[in-house]
Amino acid sequence: MSLLRVSVDNHRCHRYAFCQAEAPENFKVTEDGRLDYERRPRTPDTDRVLMAARSCPMQAIHVEMR
Ligand code: SF4
């Protein structure tokens, strides 16, 4: 079971898609301009999810590890 919990602040996110470049399996900007993301990523994706959070210029991605 995943120990990661991800949330994105929609007010900060400007859909730049840097997160998608770092972790395409976890973050995706849709054609209609929304950000879809995995709220409970699998443990093997941890490093990529953390990289995505670091890459976000708006610091919109919050990652909790439990
Ligand atoms: S990098 Fe940040 S601002 Fe850009 S789409 Fe991802 S969460 Fe949103």
Backbone and ligand atoms as CSV (ligand in chain L), in Angstrom:
chain,resi,resn,atom,element,x,y,z
A,1,MET,N,N,0.840,-1.202,0.000
A,1,MET,CA,C,0.000,0.000,0.000
A,1,MET,C,C,0.874,1.250,0.000
A,2,SER,N,N,0.408,2.271,-0.708
A,2,SER,CA,C,1.190,3.502,-0.830
A,2,SER,C,C,1.227,4.276,0.481
A,3,LEU,N,N,2.379,4.903,0.723
A,3,LEU,CA,C,2.504,5.745,1.900
A,3,LEU,C,C,2.509,7.213,1.523
A,4,LEU,N,N,2.354,7.481,0.230
A,4,LEU,CA,C,2.398,8.868,-0.245
A,4,LEU,C,C,0.993,9.439,-0.387
A,5,ARG,N,N,0.873,10.688,-0.032
A,5,ARG,CA,C,-0.388,11.402,-0.261
A,5,ARG,C,C,-0.038,12.710,-0.971
A,6,VAL,N,N,-0.674,12.948,-2.113
A,6,VAL,CA,C,-0.354,14.121,-2.929
A,6,VAL,C,C,-1.585,15.011,-3.046
A,7,SER,N,N,-1.361,16.302,-2.912
A,7,SER,CA,C,-2.449,17.241,-3.209
A,7,SER,C,C,-1.859,18.434,-3.959
A,8,VAL,N,N,-2.662,19.018,-4.820
A,8,VAL,CA,C,-2.230,20.173,-5.605
A,8,VAL,C,C,-3.176,21.336,-5.312
A,9,ASP,N,N,-2.575,22.466,-4.994
A,9,ASP,CA,C,-3.349,23.680,-4.733
A,9,ASP,C,C,-3.770,24.285,-6.075
A,10,ASN,N,N,-5.046,24.151,-6.398
A,10,ASN,CA,C,-5.538,24.624,-7.693
A,10,ASN,C,C,-5.411,26.122,-7.869
A,11,HIS,N,N,-5.356,26.851,-6.779
A,11,HIS,CA,C,-5.220,28.305,-6.883
A,11,HIS,C,C,-3.803,28.691,-7.291
A,12,ARG,N,N,-2.839,27.858,-6.914
A,12,ARG,CA,C,-1.441,28.146,-7.274
A,12,ARG,C,C,-1.074,27.555,-8.629
A,13,CYS,N,N,-1.658,26.406,-8.971
A,13,CYS,CA,C,-1.268,25.696,-10.196
A,13,CYS,C,C,-1.686,26.482,-11.429
A,14,HIS,N,N,-0.696,26.743,-12.306
A,14,HIS,CA,C,-0.964,27.456,-13.557
A,14,HIS,C,C,-0.813,26.547,-14.764
A,15,ARG,N,N,-0.854,25.226,-14.522
A,15,ARG,CA,C,-0.822,24.212,-15.597
A,15,ARG,C,C,0.430,24.337,-16.463
A,16,TYR,N,N,1.574,24.557,-15.818
A,16,TYR,CA,C,2.816,24.650,-16.588
A,16,TYR,C,C,3.313,23.287,-17.051
A,17,ALA,N,N,2.852,22.228,-16.359
A,17,ALA,CA,C,3.166,20.837,-16.732
A,17,ALA,C,C,4.613,20.420,-16.485
A,18,PHE,N,N,5.340,21.166,-15.683
A,18,PHE,CA,C,6.673,20.688,-15.290
A,18,PHE,C,C,6.538,19.369,-14.529
A,19,CYS,N,N,5.503,19.280,-13.737
A,19,CYS,CA,C,5.274,18.055,-12.959
A,19,CYS,C,C,5.069,16.872,-13.903
A,20,GLN,N,N,4.344,17.097,-14.962
A,20,GLN,CA,C,4.090,16.030,-15.935
A,20,GLN,C,C,5.386,15.578,-16.599
A,21,ALA,N,N,6.283,16.515,-16.861
A,21,ALA,CA,C,7.565,16.155,-17.467
A,21,ALA,C,C,8.375,15.261,-16.526
A,22,GLU,N,N,8.287,15.515,-15.236
A,22,GLU,CA,C,9.056,14.722,-14.262
A,22,GLU,C,C,8.391,13.393,-13.936
A,23,ALA,N,N,7.071,13.382,-13.888
A,23,ALA,CA,C,6.352,12.178,-13.459
A,23,ALA,C,C,5.079,12.010,-14.286
A,24,PRO,N,N,5.245,11.630,-15.560
A,24,PRO,CA,C,4.097,11.566,-16.468
A,24,PRO,C,C,3.042,10.543,-16.063
A,25,GLU,N,N,3.433,9.582,-15.256
A,25,GLU,CA,C,2.434,8.593,-14.829
A,25,GLU,C,C,1.597,9.104,-13.665
A,26,ASN,N,N,2.032,10.194,-13.068
A,26,ASN,CA,C,1.344,10.697,-11.876
A,26,ASN,C,C,0.642,12.037,-12.085
A,27,PHE,N,N,1.124,12.798,-13.082
A,27,PHE,CA,C,0.544,14.123,-13.334
A,27,PHE,C,C,0.275,14.275,-14.818
A,28,LYS,N,N,-0.892,14.828,-15.145
A,28,LYS,CA,C,-1.199,15.024,-16.565
A,28,LYS,C,C,-2.093,16.253,-16.732
A,29,VAL,N,N,-1.629,17.174,-17.564
A,29,VAL,CA,C,-2.470,18.322,-17.915
A,29,VAL,C,C,-3.361,17.874,-19.065
A,30,THR,N,N,-4.665,17.944,-18.872
A,30,THR,CA,C,-5.611,17.427,-19.866
A,30,THR,C,C,-5.825,18.457,-20.982
A,31,GLU,N,N,-6.452,17.990,-22.062
A,31,GLU,CA,C,-6.676,18.879,-23.208
A,31,GLU,C,C,-7.561,20.061,-22.858
A,32,ASP,N,N,-8.429,19.848,-21.880
A,32,ASP,CA,C,-9.286,20.978,-21.483
A,32,ASP,C,C,-8.677,21.802,-20.349
A,33,GLY,N,N,-7.369,21.586,-20.109
A,33,GLY,CA,C,-6.647,22.498,-19.229
A,33,GLY,C,C,-6.741,22.230,-17.738
A,34,ARG,N,N,-7.125,21.005,-17.397
A,34,ARG,CA,C,-7.116,20.657,-15.978
A,34,ARG,C,C,-5.875,19.834,-15.668
A,35,LEU,N,N,-5.528,19.789,-14.393
A,35,LEU,CA,C,-4.432,18.912,-13.987
A,35,LEU,C,C,-5.029,17.689,-13.308
A,36,ASP,N,N,-4.809,16.524,-13.932
A,36,ASP,CA,C,-5.171,15.253,-13.298
A,36,ASP,C,C,-3.940,14.741,-12.582
A,37,TYR,N,N,-4.121,14.210,-11.405
A,37,TYR,CA,C,-2.961,13.642,-10.723
A,37,TYR,C,C,-3.382,12.518,-9.800
A,38,GLU,N,N,-2.400,11.698,-9.513
A,38,GLU,CA,C,-2.611,10.541,-8.654
A,38,GLU,C,C,-2.473,10.992,-7.201
A,39,ARG,N,N,-3.533,10.839,-6.437
A,39,ARG,CA,C,-3.482,11.298,-5.040
A,39,ARG,C,C,-2.772,10.310,-4.130
A,40,ARG,N,N,-2.737,9.066,-4.550
A,40,ARG,CA,C,-2.055,8.042,-3.759
A,40,ARG,C,C,-1.091,7.279,-4.661
A,41,PRO,N,N,0.026,7.895,-4.999
A,41,PRO,CA,C,0.964,7.233,-5.921
A,41,PRO,C,C,1.524,5.948,-5.305
A,42,ARG,N,N,1.936,5.064,-6.170
A,42,ARG,CA,C,2.571,3.831,-5.713
A,42,ARG,C,C,3.941,4.155,-5.147
A,43,THR,N,N,4.358,3.370,-4.193
A,43,THR,CA,C,5.638,3.612,-3.532
A,43,THR,C,C,6.815,3.700,-4.522
A,44,PRO,N,N,6.884,2.844,-5.561
A,44,PRO,CA,C,8.017,2.954,-6.501
A,44,PRO,C,C,8.078,4.306,-7.228
A,45,ASP,N,N,6.991,5.050,-7.232
A,45,ASP,CA,C,6.968,6.350,-7.908
A,45,ASP,C,C,7.431,7.499,-7.003
A,46,THR,N,N,7.804,7.185,-5.779
A,46,THR,CA,C,8.109,8.227,-4.786
A,46,THR,C,C,9.122,9.249,-5.292
A,47,ASP,N,N,10.251,8.797,-5.824
A,47,ASP,CA,C,11.303,9.731,-6.238
A,47,ASP,C,C,10.808,10.672,-7.328
A,48,ARG,N,N,10.070,10.102,-8.290
A,48,ARG,CA,C,9.581,10.944,-9.393
A,48,ARG,C,C,8.550,11.963,-8.903
A,49,VAL,N,N,7.716,11.539,-7.986
A,49,VAL,CA,C,6.704,12.460,-7.444
A,49,VAL,C,C,7.389,13.593,-6.672
A,50,LEU,N,N,8.415,13.252,-5.921
A,50,LEU,CA,C,9.136,14.301,-5.176
A,50,LEU,C,C,9.851,15.250,-6.131
A,51,MET,N,N,10.410,14.703,-7.225
A,51,MET,CA,C,11.040,15.557,-8.241
A,51,MET,C,C,10.009,16.487,-8.870
A,52,ALA,N,N,8.834,15.953,-9.133
A,52,ALA,CA,C,7.759,16.766,-9.714
A,52,ALA,C,C,7.400,17.905,-8.770
A,53,ALA,N,N,7.298,17.602,-7.498
A,53,ALA,CA,C,6.951,18.643,-6.531
A,53,ALA,C,C,8.031,19.718,-6.500
A,54,ARG,N,N,9.307,19.292,-6.582
A,54,ARG,CA,C,10.403,20.267,-6.572
A,54,ARG,C,C,10.425,21.095,-7.848
A,55,SER,N,N,9.976,20.501,-8.941
A,55,SER,CA,C,10.052,21.202,-10.230
A,55,SER,C,C,8.943,22.243,-10.401
A,56,CYS,N,N,7.932,22.191,-9.576
A,56,CYS,CA,C,6.791,23.086,-9.769
A,56,CYS,C,C,7.159,24.523,-9.396
A,57,PRO,N,N,7.134,25.427,-10.356
A,57,PRO,CA,C,7.549,26.809,-10.085
A,57,PRO,C,C,6.582,27.535,-9.153
A,58,MET,N,N,5.387,27.008,-9.020
A,58,MET,CA,C,4.391,27.647,-8.149
A,58,MET,C,C,4.339,27.008,-6.767
A,59,GLN,N,N,5.157,25.985,-6.556
A,59,GLN,CA,C,5.130,25.228,-5.289
A,59,GLN,C,C,3.692,24.826,-4.937
A,60,ALA,N,N,3.013,24.328,-5.942
A,60,ALA,CA,C,1.599,23.987,-5.776
A,60,ALA,C,C,1.386,22.548,-5.312
A,61,ILE,N,N,2.454,21.742,-5.407
A,61,ILE,CA,C,2.301,20.315,-5.095
A,61,ILE,C,C,2.733,20.046,-3.660
A,62,HIS,N,N,1.828,19.463,-2.911
A,62,HIS,CA,C,2.135,19.122,-1.533
A,62,HIS,C,C,2.198,17.595,-1.418
A,63,VAL,N,N,3.309,17.095,-0.898
A,63,VAL,CA,C,3.475,15.655,-0.743
A,63,VAL,C,C,3.631,15.331,0.738
A,64,GLU,N,N,2.825,14.407,1.176
A,64,GLU,CA,C,2.900,13.948,2.559
A,64,GLU,C,C,3.366,12.509,2.546
A,65,MET,N,N,4.274,12.167,3.409
A,65,MET,CA,C,4.720,10.780,3.522
A,65,MET,C,C,4.316,10.267,4.889
A,66,ARG,N,N,3.541,9.188,4.880
A,66,ARG,CA,C,3.053,8.647,6.162
A,66,ARG,C,C,3.626,7.275,6.414
L,1,SF4,S1,S,4.228,22.108,-12.381
L,1,SF4,FE1,FE,2.969,23.056,-10.767
L,1,SF4,S2,S,1.943,24.724,-11.773
L,1,SF4,FE2,FE,2.665,23.343,-13.343
L,1,SF4,S3,S,0.971,21.944,-13.769
L,1,SF4,FE3,FE,2.280,21.004,-12.261
L,1,SF4,S4,S,1.382,21.581,-10.301
L,1,SF4,FE4,FE,0.585,22.955,-11.809
